């Protein structure tokens, strides 16, 4: 089997093909957009890629053409020799990856399904709109504080109307009015994005079951399902919690034993959603056994650690519901 390493680029990519004994048989640059056609014409090979924006699309094309695919984590390639001694070029990187592939069975990240990637993109685009709106709202809030205006509290979608209610139209600068119009437009787009997200959530039986968990909304459930992609990949709830970076780390050596904070490995967006879900569950479901459990942790360790512990438990509960095909049962979740 040949070993075909591709150093991907936005427009052009570098290709290095070696035989099993390490002999280079082809080395060239190729248009990235034409790589699927190139791979379809090649004999079955091991295709080696580094994680990047284009990696999974090319990996799909390679798998469809019958190749064996390895998508190597970007955090690993430096230990393999990519960029060693301060010398990094596309040609050198492709050569290093193909050479290492000839010597060892390279590890690969999970190649997410097209559905998982689409859902992740849907959530990311919605969060981009929310982030842009938040930045605009904060700029207007800064102006309001400087001028001494205090609009009543309320939902962010009503923020422009609440500002107009306390600021006389004659006193409203054109620049602030422009910001308010942009906030109103973004609020409409956010509402549409949330409708799309709810449609995805209600159309998937797995996500519908996950929505029965306290604090978990469409964004958290969809993010979680997109990140795991295949529940069969994980042997236990603890494996899921470790995958999402919600377990304590360790920095020990010889006789020294030191536990650290959570590892923060895996997708940060999923971890953030789970932490927000933990705050929501603690705030709204006071009669739920989970609330009693997190209260006991909070009394021993403090609020921040209790919320992280609840986020970790929620990840395990979501995994168990998906694995077992069940819905949330308060008493069972508190015991697990």
Phi, psi and omega per residue, in radians:
X1 nan 2.369 3.085
X2 -1.434 2.748 3.139
X3 -2.038 1.983 -3.014
X4 -1.954 1.849 3.132
X5 -1.740 2.394 -3.134
X6 -2.209 2.108 2.986
X7 -1.619 1.788 -2.979
X8 -1.321 2.504 3.032
X9 -2.354 2.920 -3.113
X10 -1.093 -0.764 -3.124
X11 -1.858 -0.823 -3.127
X12 -2.212 2.626 3.133
X13 -2.217 2.686 3.125
X14 -1.763 2.310 -3.103
X15 -2.025 2.403 3.009
X16 -2.380 2.108 -3.112
X17 -1.993 2.237 3.099
X18 -2.140 2.618 2.952
X19 -1.332 3.005 -3.089
X20 -1.059 -0.479 -3.139
X21 -1.474 0.025 3.088
X22 1.696 -0.034 -3.137
X23 -1.283 2.261 3.109
X24 -1.316 2.183 -3.137
X25 -1.934 -0.314 3.106
X26 -2.722 2.412 3.108
X27 -2.590 2.094 -3.040
X28 -2.845 2.907 2.960
X29 -1.758 2.583 -3.070
X30 -2.546 2.521 3.092
X31 -1.090 2.294 -3.100
X32 -1.069 -0.685 -3.119
X33 -1.123 -0.435 -3.098
X34 -1.671 0.067 -3.118
X35 -1.091 -0.679 3.104
X36 -0.998 -0.720 3.110
X37 -1.160 -0.691 3.111
X38 -1.087 -0.791 -3.125
X39 -1.150 -0.596 3.140
X40 -1.127 -0.443 -3.115
X41 -1.591 -0.189 -3.084
X42 -1.448 2.618 2.973
X43 -1.164 2.826 -3.078
X44 -0.988 2.210 -3.081
X45 -2.448 2.985 2.929
X46 -1.633 2.046 -3.121
X47 -1.701 2.167 -3.079
X48 -1.986 2.200 3.141
X49 -2.271 2.713 2.989
X50 -1.737 2.500 -3.134
X51 -1.042 2.270 3.085
X52 -2.913 -3.081 -3.062
X53 -1.061 -0.639 -3.063
X54 -1.561 -0.131 -2.907
X55 -1.078 -0.811 -3.026
X56 -1.254 -0.557 3.083
X57 -1.146 -0.755 3.099
X58 -1.207 -0.627 3.098
X59 -1.091 -0.707 3.078
X60 -1.043 -0.757 -3.139
X61 -1.132 -0.688 3.136
X62 -1.168 -0.733 3.100
X63 -1.113 -0.716 3.118
X64 -1.099 -0.514 3.128
X65 -1.491 0.022 3.069
X66 1.590 0.214 -3.134
X67 -1.476 2.792 2.959
X68 -1.552 2.289 -2.981
X69 -2.077 2.398 2.993
X70 -2.218 2.033 3.034
X71 -1.804 1.834 -3.000
X72 -1.487 2.302 3.115
X73 -1.023 2.445 3.127
X74 -1.078 -0.477 3.131
X75 -1.271 -0.254 -3.091
X76 -1.699 -0.482 -2.963
X77 -1.095 -0.523 3.128
X78 -1.142 -0.635 3.108
X79 -1.224 -0.325 3.104
X80 -1.470 -0.195 3.108
X81 2.055 -0.052 3.107
X82 -1.196 2.199 -3.123
X83 1.334 0.314 -3.120
X84 -1.143 2.539 3.100
X85 1.009 0.486 3.063
X86 1.281 0.240 3.135
X87 -1.980 2.011 -3.098
X88 -2.422 1.986 3.035
X89 -2.355 2.821 3.135
X90 -1.045 -0.754 -3.121
X91 -1.113 -0.784 -3.137
X92 -1.141 -0.718 -3.133
X93 -1.086 -0.778 3.136
X94 -1.115 -0.677 3.116
X95 -1.111 -0.755 -3.121
X96 -1.104 -0.807 -3.110
X97 -1.105 -0.736 -3.141
X98 -1.188 -0.635 3.133
X99 -1.168 -0.781 3.133
X100 -1.124 -0.652 3.132
X101 -1.080 -0.568 3.104
X102 -1.202 -0.403 -3.023
X103 -1.710 -0.623 -3.085
X104 -2.354 2.882 3.056
X105 -1.518 1.668 -3.022
X106 -1.066 2.426 3.031
X107 -1.252 2.710 -3.128
X108 -2.337 2.511 2.992
X109 -1.265 2.835 3.059
X110 -1.169 2.324 3.098
X111 -1.592 1.850 -3.055
X112 -1.172 2.653 3.112
X113 -1.218 2.769 3.079
X114 -0.985 -0.629 3.122
X115 -1.118 -0.757 3.130
X116 -1.104 -0.699 3.140
X117 -1.179 -0.683 3.111
X118 -1.107 -0.722 3.140
X119 -1.187 -0.692 3.094
X120 -1.094 -0.723 3.117
X121 -1.131 -0.723 3.129
X122 -1.036 -0.791 3.121
X123 -1.156 -0.722 -3.127
X124 -1.130 -0.695 3.137
X125 -1.184 -0.685 3.078
X126 -1.091 -0.758 -3.131
X127 -1.161 -0.511 3.050
X128 -1.121 -0.718 3.088
X129 -1.125 -0.771 -3.141
X130 -1.090 -0.721 -3.141
X131 -1.125 -0.741 3.127
X132 -1.110 -0.722 3.118
X133 -1.129 -0.711 3.140
X134 -1.076 -0.723 3.115
X135 -1.088 -0.721 3.123
X136 -1.159 -0.731 3.130
X137 -1.067 -0.713 -3.119
X138 -1.148 -0.620 3.104
X139 -1.148 -0.683 3.123
X140 -1.222 -0.671 3.100
X141 -1.062 -0.669 3.093
X142 -1.075 -0.726 3.101
X143 -1.145 -0.713 -3.139
X144 -1.071 -0.749 -3.138
X145 -1.141 -0.707 -3.141
X146 -1.128 -0.562 -3.105
X147 -1.619 -0.084 3.082
X148 1.480 0.269 3.116
X149 -1.592 2.473 3.138
X150 -2.301 1.584 3.087
X151 -1.212 2.682 3.134
X152 -1.156 2.763 3.136
X153 -1.310 2.770 3.131
X154 2.967 -3.064 3.138
X155 -1.166 2.594 -3.102
X156 -1.099 -0.475 3.141
X157 -1.145 -0.452 3.137
X158 -1.679 0.140 -3.070
X159 -1.020 -0.820 3.131
X160 -1.021 -0.737 -3.140
X161 -1.150 -0.649 -3.138
X162 -1.217 -0.592 3.069
X163 -1.182 -0.784 -3.130
X164 -1.110 -0.430 -3.123
X165 -1.270 -0.424 -3.086
X166 -1.929 -0.273 -3.125
X167 -1.829 2.084 3.080
X168 -1.028 2.441 -3.081
X169 -0.998 -0.625 -3.131
X170 -1.189 -0.405 -3.102
X171 -1.657 -0.029 -3.068
X172 -1.520 1.988 3.115
X173 -1.100 2.657 3.139
X174 -1.070 -0.630 -3.130
X175 -1.126 -0.695 3.123
X176 -1.226 -0.694 3.097
X177 -1.056 -0.661 3.101
X178 -1.103 -0.729 3.094
X179 -1.079 -0.721 -3.119
X180 -1.137 -0.680 3.100
X181 -1.132 -0.684 3.116
X182 -1.153 -0.681 3.109
X183 -1.109 -0.752 3.126
X184 -1.096 -0.722 3.124
X185 -1.138 -0.752 3.121
X186 -1.146 -0.609 3.106
X187 -1.092 -0.674 3.093
X188 -1.136 -0.711 3.131
X189 -1.195 -0.676 3.099
X190 -1.087 -0.741 3.122
X191 -1.068 -0.700 3.117
X192 -1.177 -0.713 3.105
X193 -1.104 -0.655 3.118
X194 -1.207 -0.586 3.047
X195 -1.106 -0.736 3.104
X196 -1.091 -0.720 -3.129
X197 -1.161 -0.713 3.099
X198 -1.129 -0.628 3.114
X199 -1.116 -0.709 3.085
X200 -1.121 -0.762 -3.097
X201 -1.126 -0.789 -3.108
X202 -1.269 -0.376 3.138
X203 -1.494 -0.094 -3.123
X204 -1.982 2.090 -3.102
X205 -1.109 -0.552 3.119
X206 -1.163 -0.833 -3.128
X207 -1.118 -0.650 3.113
X208 -1.049 -0.677 3.111
X209 -1.187 -0.673 -3.125
X210 -1.179 -0.458 -3.141
X211 -1.208 -0.181 3.101
X212 -1.367 -0.162 -3.120
X213 -1.398 2.383 -3.130
X214 -0.984 2.351 3.081
X215 1.440 -0.191 -3.055
X216 -1.620 2.110 3.095
X217 -1.919 -3.051 -3.104
X218 -1.008 -0.696 -3.108
X219 -1.145 -0.815 -3.137
X220 -1.119 -0.809 -3.110
X221 -1.121 -0.744 -3.132
X222 -1.179 -0.748 3.084
X223 -1.031 -0.758 -3.106
X224 -1.102 -0.838 -3.129
X225 -1.133 -0.685 3.131
X226 -1.167 -0.625 -3.120
X227 -1.237 -0.746 -3.133
X228 -1.361 -0.647 3.075
X229 1.152 -1.016 3.124
X230 -2.239 1.981 -3.070
X231 -1.131 -0.413 -3.120
X232 -1.191 -0.233 -3.138
X233 -1.207 -0.316 -2.996
X234 -1.999 2.303 -3.090
X235 -1.435 -0.397 -3.059
X236 -2.743 2.943 3.074
X237 -1.102 -0.635 3.140
X238 -1.109 -0.620 3.103
X239 -1.102 -0.664 3.100
X240 -1.167 -0.774 -3.134
X241 -1.082 -0.688 3.093
X242 -1.194 -0.677 3.138
X243 -1.076 -0.600 -3.128
X244 -1.571 0.040 3.070
X245 1.318 0.495 -3.082
X246 -1.837 0.222 3.126
X247 -1.898 2.688 3.129
X248 -1.123 2.534 3.033
X249 -1.576 3.131 3.134
X250 -2.542 2.426 3.097
X251 -2.304 1.419 -3.049
X252 -2.046 2.647 3.098
X253 -2.755 2.322 -3.140
X254 0.939 -2.117 -3.116
X255 -1.541 -0.066 -3.111
X256 -1.536 2.260 3.092
X257 -2.138 2.113 -3.090
X258 -2.437 2.096 3.044
X259 -1.583 2.451 -3.121
X260 -2.000 -3.067 3.066
X261 -1.196 -3.060 -3.128
X262 -1.060 2.645 -3.020
X263 -1.241 -0.470 -3.088
X264 1.013 0.525 3.026
X265 -1.376 2.899 3.088
X266 1.395 -2.910 -3.005
X267 -1.268 2.028 -3.141
X268 -1.149 -0.541 -3.123
X269 -1.141 -0.680 3.122
X270 -1.185 -0.736 3.132
X271 -1.091 -0.739 3.112
X272 -1.081 -0.756 3.128
X273 -1.076 -0.711 -3.132
X274 -1.169 -0.650 3.095
X275 -1.154 -0.730 3.089
X276 -1.125 -0.654 3.083
X277 -1.113 -0.641 3.110
X278 -1.134 -0.755 3.082
X279 -1.062 -0.759 -3.130
X280 -1.126 -0.736 3.133
X281 -1.122 -0.700 3.135
X282 -1.159 -0.580 -3.070
X283 -1.416 -0.569 -2.944
X284 -1.895 -0.490 -3.035
X285 -1.889 1.165 -3.019
X286 -1.251 -0.378 -3.141
X287 -1.629 -0.071 -3.141
X288 -1.289 2.454 3.100
X289 -0.984 -0.501 3.086
X290 -1.065 -0.597 -3.138
X291 -1.165 -0.704 3.103
X292 -1.117 -0.663 -3.141
X293 -1.126 -0.817 -3.104
X294 -1.224 -0.524 3.058
X295 -1.094 -0.712 3.137
X296 -1.140 -0.697 3.097
X297 -1.146 -0.703 -3.117
X298 -1.103 -0.669 3.134
X299 -1.139 -0.560 -3.130
X300 -1.476 -0.710 -2.933
X301 -2.097 -0.180 -3.103
X302 1.783 2.901 -3.001
X303 -1.183 -0.811 -3.054
X304 -1.082 -0.780 3.128
X305 -1.178 -0.630 3.114
X306 -1.103 -0.712 -3.140
X307 -1.160 -0.727 3.088
X308 -1.112 -0.671 3.106
X309 -1.123 -0.685 3.114
X310 -1.201 -0.676 3.080
X311 -1.061 -0.723 3.103
X312 -1.127 -0.738 3.114
X313 -1.119 -0.700 3.111
X314 -1.061 -0.692 3.095
X315 -1.056 -0.741 3.108
X316 -1.165 -0.676 3.117
X317 -1.132 -0.786 3.131
X318 -1.058 -0.739 3.100
X319 -1.069 -0.784 -3.101
X320 -1.116 -0.710 3.122
X321 -1.113 -0.726 3.119
X322 -1.151 -0.792 -3.104
X323 -1.120 -0.743 -3.024
X324 -1.609 -0.169 -3.116
X325 1.196 0.599 -3.094
X326 -2.011 3.112 3.061
X327 -1.990 2.958 -3.037
X328 -1.182 2.261 3.034
X329 -2.108 1.983 -3.006
X330 -0.931 -0.862 -3.057
X331 -1.106 -0.723 3.140
X332 -1.139 -0.713 -3.135
X333 -1.125 -0.644 -3.136
X334 -1.207 -0.557 -3.128
X335 -1.363 -0.489 -3.015
X336 -1.208 nan nan
